[in-house]
Amino acid sequence: MSELKAPCWIRWNQPFPHPDLWPDDDLVVVGGTLSTSRLLSAYASGLFPMFDDDEQAVLWWSPEPRSVLFPDAMHVSKSLKKRLRRGEYRVTMNQAFEEVISNCAKPRTGSRATWITPNMQRAYLELHRQGFAHSCETWCEGELIGGLYGVAVSGVFSGESLFTRRNDASKCALVHLCEHLQAFGCSLIDCQFRTDFFASLGACELSRTAYLTRLKDHQRTHRWRWT
């Protein structure tokens, strides 16, 4: 299997190949579309999309290893617990999805680039309209100060991006997300690539094979639905 060259080019309607065909590559597939059916098929196969630099082709990734967060194992610092107890922020769900993804798409400090292109935003807005993509929003005095969005499919919540304008705003959204997912039987958040942010909150890494195995197990045993 390791002799195959990644990435593999596919046409818009071709099935996604198994990521383990390329054990040493994070980028495994190029091509296809961002239709709802293709996105749902990708997430169910352990893939997620980004665009290339000139937004000509969809890049489908399956990292090795995979960063994941178990909602019941999220690490909440003492300072974050105090902020939550004070109730200075308010968290909602699915009340401002378009605003959240628009803020997530803004380039980070020191960069002009963003992988959340207009085409990506339109695709995830459609996923949201169909009940698969969701947002958590953090507010302070009526102002949106942080949030996150992702896709709930196959018994897993796949986190896509987050933003924050004030201290701990995105962390507060994530705490509420974890509580919500636990209440409805979802036991795994896909964080995709490792970051210091998620590592500080208790995220760990699984091999790609281990992640795909858990994904299939969740598909068979979890029938939770976002509500």
C-alpha positions in Angstrom: 0.0 0.0 0.0 2.8 2.4 0.8 3.9 2.3 -2.9 0.8 4.2 -4.0 1.4 7.9 -4.6 -0.7 10.5 -2.8 -2.8 12.4 -3.4 -5.2 10.5 -5.6 -7.2 12.5 -8.1 -11.0 11.7 -8.3 -13.9 12.9 -10.4 -16.9 14.6 -8.8 -18.9 11.3 -8.4 -16.2 8.8 -7.7 -16.2 7.0 -4.3 -13.6 8.1 -1.8 -10.7 5.6 -1.5 -9.7 4.3 1.9 -7.2 6.7 3.5 -5.0 3.9 4.8 -3.9 3.3 1.2 -1.5 6.2 1.9 -0.2 5.5 5.4 2.5 8.2 5.3 0.4 11.1 3.9 -2.1 13.5 5.4 -3.4 14.8 2.0 -4.8 11.7 0.3 -7.4 12.9 -2.3 -7.8 15.8 -4.6 -10.9 16.8 -6.7 -14.6 16.3 -6.5 -17.2 18.8 -5.3 -18.4 20.3 -2.0 -22.0 19.1 -2.4 -23.8 18.0 0.7 -23.8 14.4 -0.3 -20.0 14.5 -1.0 -19.2 16.2 2.3 -21.3 13.7 4.3 -19.6 10.8 2.5 -16.2 12.3 3.2 -16.8 12.8 6.9 -18.2 9.2 7.2 -14.9 8.1 5.5 -12.6 10.0 7.9 -11.9 12.8 5.4 -12.4 16.6 5.5 -11.9 19.3 2.9 -9.7 22.3 2.3 -9.0 24.2 -0.9 -5.6 24.7 -2.6 -4.0 28.1 -2.7 -5.7 29.2 -5.9 -9.1 27.6 -5.0 -9.1 25.4 -8.1 -9.4 21.9 -6.5 -10.7 20.5 -3.2 -8.1 18.9 -1.1 -9.3 16.0 1.2 -7.3 15.3 4.3 -7.0 12.4 6.7 -4.2 13.3 9.2 -1.7 10.7 10.6 -2.0 10.9 13.6 -5.5 12.3 14.3 -6.2 14.8 17.1 -9.4 14.0 19.0 -11.1 15.2 22.2 -13.3 13.0 24.3 -16.1 15.3 25.7 -16.0 13.7 29.1 -12.3 14.2 29.4 -12.0 17.9 28.5 -9.6 19.7 30.8 -11.2 22.8 32.3 -8.7 25.0 34.1 -9.5 26.7 37.4 -9.6 30.1 35.8 -12.0 28.9 33.2 -14.2 27.3 35.8 -14.3 30.6 37.7 -15.3 32.4 34.5 -18.1 29.9 33.8 -19.4 30.2 37.4 -19.5 34.0 37.2 -21.7 33.8 34.1 -20.2 36.8 32.4 -20.6 35.1 29.0 -23.7 33.5 27.5 -23.5 30.6 25.1 -26.1 29.6 22.5 -26.3 27.0 19.8 -27.2 27.4 16.2 -28.3 31.0 16.7 -25.7 32.7 14.5 -24.1 30.0 12.3 -23.4 32.4 9.4 -21.8 35.0 11.7 -19.6 32.3 13.3 -18.3 30.9 10.0 -17.7 34.4 8.7 -15.6 35.3 11.7 -13.7 32.0 11.5 -12.9 32.8 7.9 -11.1 36.0 8.7 -7.3 35.7 8.3 -5.4 35.2 11.5 -3.1 37.9 12.8 0.0 38.2 10.6 -1.6 36.3 7.7 -3.7 37.2 4.7 -4.7 33.7 3.9 -7.7 31.7 4.9 -8.7 28.2 4.0 -12.4 28.9 4.6 -13.0 30.3 1.2 -16.4 31.7 0.0 -17.1 28.3 -1.7 -16.4 26.6 1.7 -18.7 29.0 3.5 -21.6 28.4 1.0 -21.1 24.6 1.3 -21.3 24.6 5.1 -24.2 27.0 5.2 -26.1 24.4 3.1 -25.0 21.7 5.5 -26.3 23.8 8.3 -29.6 24.4 6.6 -30.0 20.6 6.2 -29.2 20.0 9.9 -25.7 18.6 9.7 -23.5 21.6 10.5 -23.8 23.4 13.8 -22.4 26.3 15.7 -21.9 27.3 19.3 -21.8 31.1 20.0 -20.4 33.0 22.9 -22.0 36.4 23.7 -21.2 39.3 26.1 -23.7 42.1 26.4 -25.3 41.2 23.1 -22.0 41.1 21.2 -20.8 37.9 19.5 -17.3 37.5 21.0 -16.4 33.9 20.1 -17.7 30.6 18.7 -17.1 27.4 16.8 -18.7 25.3 14.1 -18.5 21.7 12.9 -20.3 18.8 11.4 -22.2 16.1 13.3 -22.3 12.9 11.3 -21.7 9.2 11.9 -21.8 9.6 15.7 -18.9 12.0 15.7 -18.7 15.8 15.9 -16.0 17.0 13.5 -14.8 20.4 14.6 -13.9 22.7 11.8 -12.9 26.1 13.2 -13.3 28.5 16.0 -12.6 32.2 16.8 -12.4 34.4 19.9 -12.4 38.1 20.5 -12.2 38.0 24.3 -10.4 35.7 26.8 -11.8 32.2 27.0 -14.7 33.0 24.6 -14.1 30.0 22.3 -13.2 27.8 25.3 -16.6 28.6 26.9 -18.3 27.6 23.7 -16.3 24.3 23.7 -17.3 23.5 27.3 -21.0 23.9 26.4 -20.5 21.8 23.3 -18.9 19.0 25.3 -21.8 19.1 27.8 -24.3 19.0 24.9 -22.6 16.1 23.1 -22.4 14.1 26.3 -26.1 14.6 27.0 -27.0 13.2 23.6 -24.6 10.3 23.5 -21.8 11.6 21.3 -18.4 10.6 22.8 -15.9 11.9 20.3 -14.9 15.3 18.8 -12.6 15.2 15.8 -10.0 18.0 16.2 -8.3 17.0 12.9 -4.7 18.3 13.3 -2.9 18.7 16.6 -2.8 22.2 18.0 -1.5 23.6 21.3 -5.0 25.0 22.0 -6.7 21.6 21.9 -3.8 19.8 23.6 -4.2 22.2 26.5 -7.8 21.2 26.8 -7.1 17.5 26.9 -7.1 16.5 23.2 -5.0 13.4 22.4 -3.8 11.7 19.3 -4.9 8.5 17.7 -3.3 6.8 14.8 -5.3 7.1 11.6 -6.2 3.4 11.7 -7.4 3.7 15.3 -9.5 6.8 14.5 -11.1 5.1 11.4 -11.9 2.1 13.6 -13.6 4.3 16.2 -15.4 6.1 13.5 -16.9 2.9 12.1 -17.7 1.7 15.6 -19.6 4.9 16.2 -21.5 4.5 13.0 -22.7 1.1 14.1 -23.5 1.8 17.7 -24.4 5.5 18.0 -27.6 6.8 16.7 -27.5 10.2 18.4 -28.9 13.2 16.7 -28.2 16.9 17.4 -31.3 18.5 19.0 
